[in-house]
Amino acid sequence: MSLHAESTTSTSSMVAPGLPAFISQPAPPKILPTVLQTSQYLASFFPKRARDVPWLYHEPRNARYSPAAAPIARIVCSITPTAGVYTAMHATRTPPPLVFLHRPFTLDRKRVPRGATVLSSHVGFDEVLTTGWNEALARRLDLYTGEDAVCIQGYKGDSDRRIGLVAAFRTPANLGVISDRIKHEFGQLDAVYGADVENEIDMARPVTVVAIMNAFHPDEVQRVAEAALSKGWISDINDGDSIVYLTGQAREPGLLAAQEKKMKVFCVGHRSCEEWGIRYIASQLKQEFPMVDVCEVYEDEEPHEPRKPKPDLKRNVPSSSANLPEQKRRQEGNAALVD
């Protein structure tokens, strides 16, 4: 799936000094899009997966509400519903905002403004906007995409789920170049294995292939090597010295398998991957709907106390007939006399 063209310019300003992670692009409303228009546009980014959360995660309960007629002046984008998300929702009440969340599971519906709509994509978002089959990221890293890339597909019983993109560079590159590009996209390198980013000799080594993966086990490492070999990018399946394996977090079994094949592993952190996707979505919304105020909220998820188990009502029901309602006791007594 080819994603939309990437935004090259955007404007933003702080609208809540108390929330440093709260970024907004204010724009005076002119011709506002509707909930239906923005929802359809956002949905076009994500594949439909049976095990995903409902796309329409929360909608107004109003018989007169029509998504085709309801205008949108503010769109809030975030990973999870944090305090800043609720603040952004309530910043403007007319018209109610549209919200996109990657992981909506802790949403407190009572704190959602009346008339607001919440959209969500969890599995689909992970698939195409983190370190997986992310063609937008591949283009920014100067990699081939589309039919020129290899799709690593099938994961956890879902044969359609795409978990990785393996591709060669459009122009020759070395470890230093790809390292700088990754840091530019994600803002950090959580960990690097198989090379020293401070060593000029290591950074000068040529790289021919990058695997953008959101799974990291021995099986995925083997599939990456097989993909590179099938394309002729490497000549020996056990020699991945020119391959960079880009993922979120390191997994020890996967790391050992990658080291056996001499692959260079770049980890950027799970949250950084998700934030990349939110930034991308926001940039596309700003380009598509310049008259809308697009807010991005980047905050750590608030800790939640574990839910207390519900009491087992069956165990708490007294067995003695003395505790039964008077009418029930009479019925049981009459039945006993009949017997």
Number of C-alpha atoms within 10 A of each C-alpha: 13 11 14 13 9 15 15 8 8 12 10 15 11 15 16 15 9 9 15 13 15 22 21 22 20 19 17 11 14 10 13 17 20 18 23 16 17 19 20 11 14 17 16 12 18 20 18 16 15 9 10 14 19 15 17 13 17 18 17 17 10 9 6 6 12 13 16 12 12 17 21 27 26 28 25 24 28 27 24 23 24 20 15 22 24 18 16 23 22 17 14 13 14 13 13 24 27 24 26 27 23 23 18 22 13 12 17 11 11 7 11 22 16 16 18 22 22 23 21 26 26 20 19 22 22 22 21 27 25 28 30 30 29 26 23 20 23 23 14 13 20 17 22 20 24 12 8 12 20 21 22 21 17 13 13 6 7 12 9 11 22 22 24 28 29 29 28 24 18 13 9 11 17 15 24 20 16 20 18 15 15 19 13 13 15 17 13 15 18 16 14 17 18 16 17 14 17 9 10 11 12 15 18 13 15 17 22 22 23 25 29 28 25 24 21 22 16 17 12 21 25 17 17 29 23 16 22 26 17 13 14 10 17 20 12 13 16 16 17 27 19 19 28 25 24 26 24 25 19 22 14 12 13 19 21 14 19 30 17 12 19 19 24 23 24 24 21 24 17 16 14 20 22 22 21 18 23 24 17 17 22 24 19 21 20 23 16 15 17 19 20 23 22 26 26 27 27 21 19 13 12 11 7 7 6 6 6 6 6 6 8 8 7 7 8 8 10 10 9 7 11 9 11 14 9 10 9 12 14 12 10 13 11 11 10 9 7 7 5
